[in-house]
């Protein structure tokens, strides 16, 4: 396990965690008597609280009450909510371990990772918010996912920085999509809003000033289930990497791109 967080685990800037201190220092008491709790237990309690009541409900006081500890005792594990959030994100990321064996097809493997990430974020609805609104570091469990993705991307002749960007792009897409998905599910008037938007766009498309929109809306409809919508967007994202300059899919003129 990583080190117990302390004021020394900060970079010196409020709200910024030093990942080296947080993740690479052995998890053992630094001074004083043996702690009554473990960092894992504190983190698990915070995750359970966020799952039940949302991320805003996670405070040091609320987590302390959940484990039956004094608030001050928690500061030997995490000096603030930012550090606790780092621990929470990496804790739930452990649910994706070990990664599924790679198939040998980088598109298939990236899509499988994205589907696993979506499932994880749906199980923990606060996670997509945490990833899109907070700067989180790469803890040990997240690093396993990253290594898995980089291994899947090995056939592509992208440089290392570009491959890291692909992983960031994939995770950012999933977290953003799930945030939108959860917002729609939570909206009690979602069907009414969707119907009103459809009527509005139909009216706009018929005014003669938006021919491209009119043509797009006239296209055959597609399944609108959350799973089907996510799959279509994911296909466009991952398959679109084929056209990135310098990828392995560059071919001689006249050669089909997937030959």
N, C-alpha and C positions, 0 to 999 in steps of 0.2 A: 504493500500500500504506500501511497505518497505520504509526505510528511504532514504532521499536524500543522495547520495554518497558525500563524502568529503575526503580530504586527511586523515582525521581521520578514514576513513573506511578501511584503508590499514592495513595489518599485520605487516608492517615494511619492508617487502621484496618487491622490485620492481616487478610489474606485478602480485602480489598476492592479492586477495580480501579477506577480513575478512567477511565470510558469516553471522556471527551473527550481526555485525554492519550493513551490507548491508540490511538484510531482516527483522531484528527484531526491529530496531529503528523506532519509528513512523515517518510517512512522514509529516514533518512540517518544516517550515523555522527555522533555528537555530539562525540566527542573521540577522540584517538589515531589509530592507523593504520587503514587500510581493513579492514573485517571480512572474514574468509575465507568466511563463509557468508551466506545471505540468510535473512530471517525466514520466507519462504515455504518454503525448503528444510527449515528446522528444524521448522516446523509440519507439513509433509508427512511427515517422518520420525516425528513423534509420532503422527500419524494412523495411519500404517502399523503402528506398534507397538501402538496400541490395537486396531486391527482384528485383529491377529494374536494378541494375548495378553490383551486386556482393559484397562480403564482403570487398574486398580491397577498394571499393569506400567509405566505411563508415569511415569518419574521423570526428573529432570534428568540424572542419571548415565546412565540407560539410553538416553535420546535422544542424549546426547553420544557414547556408544559407537556408536550406530547411524550417525551421520554422520561418525565419526572425528574428533571434536573433544574438547578438554579441557572438563571440566565448567564451569570458571570462565568459559570463553569464551561459554557459552550465556546467561549472565546479562546480556549486553548486548542480548539479544533478548527474554528473558522472565525476570524476577527470581524467579519461583516457578511452581509448578504451576498455581495459579489463573489466572495470566495466560496460561500456555501453553494451558490448557483453553479460555479465551476465543478464542484464535487458532484452535484446532482446530475448535470449533463453527462459527465463521464460515467457516473453510476448506471444510468439507464442505458447508455450506449453499450454497456456490457451485455445487455440482452441480445445483441446481435452477434455475440461470440459463441463458438467460433464461426467465422464466415463460411458460407456454403463453398464447396470445392469449385474452382474455376472450370468453366466449360471449354475454354480455349478460344471462344469467340468474344471479343472485347465488348461488342454491343450487348450481347446477351448478359454478360457479367455485370456491366454497368447498370443495365435495366433491373437486374435482380437486386443489386444493392439499393437502387432507388426505391423499389417496391418494399424492401425490408425497412428502409428508413421511414417511408410513409406509414407502414404498419406500426412502427415504434412511436411515431408522433401522434398517431390516432389513439394509441393506448395511453399516452401521456400528453394530453392536449396542451399543456403548458410549454412543452418542449419546443414547438415551432416558434412560439413567441420568444422564448429565451434565445433561440438561435438567430432570430431576425432583429431583435432589439437590444441584445447585449453582446459585447465582445467576449467570446469565450476562447479559452486556450485548447490545445490538443492534449488531452489527458491520455493515459495509457490505453484505455479501451478505444478511444477515438483514433489513436495512432494505428491500432490494428486494422481498423476500417480503411484508413488512408493507405497503409501498406498493401492491403488487399486490392484497393482500386488502382494503385500504381502498378501492381503486378499485372492486373487485367489489361492495363494500357500499354504494356511492354511492346506489343506489336506495332504500335503507332510511332513513327519517327518524329515525335514531338520532343522538344527539350524538356528538362525536368521542371522548369518553371511553368511551362504550358500544361504539363500533366497535373501539377498542383492546382492550376487554375480550373482544369476540367473537374477535379474533385470538388472544389469550392463552388463551381457553377452548378454541379449536380445537387449538392446538398442545399445550396441556396434556393434552387428551383423547388425542391421537395418541401422545404420549410415554408416557403412563400405559398405554394399551392395548398398545403395542408391548412395554413392559417386562413386562407380564403374559404376552403372547404368547411372548416369548423364554424366560421362566421355565418355561412349560409345555413348550416344545420341548426345553429342556435337561433336564427331569426325566425320568429313565429309567423311572420308575414311574408316569408320567402316566396311562396307561390303567387301571392298577389303582386309582389314587386316584380317577379319575372314576367307575369302577364302584362303589367303596365309598361315595362321596358320593351316588350315585344310589340305592343301596340304603337308605342312612340317611334321605334325604329321603322316599323312598317309605314307609318305616316311620313317620316322623313325621307325614306327611300322612294316614296311615290311622288315627291315634289319635283323631280327632274333635275335637281342640282347635285345629286349624289349617285351617279350611275354605277360606280364601282361597288358601292354599298348595296344598291339594288340587286346587282348581279350576285353578290355574295349571299344575300339573304334568300335569293331564289334557288340556291344550290340545295341538293337533297339534304334532309336533316340527318343527324348522326345520333347514336345513343347518348343520352345525357346522364347516365348513372355516374356516380363519382369514380368508380373503377374504370369505366370506359373513357371518361374524359381525361383522367390521369394518364392512362395508357397512351392516348393519342398525343398528348402534350409531351410525354416522355419520349415517344418514338421520334417526334420532330426534333427534340433536343439532341438525343444521342445520335440518331441517324444523320443529323446535320453536321456532326463532326467529320463526316466523310469528305465534306467539301472544304474543310479547313486547309489552307495552303500548307504543304509539307507533310500531310498525313499519308499513311500507307495506301490510301485509296487513289492516289494520283496514278494515272495510267497513260499509256501511249494513246495518241489521237485515234478515235474510232473504236477504242476498247470499252466495252460496258463497264461501268464503275464497280459492279459487283461480280464481275466475271471470275 
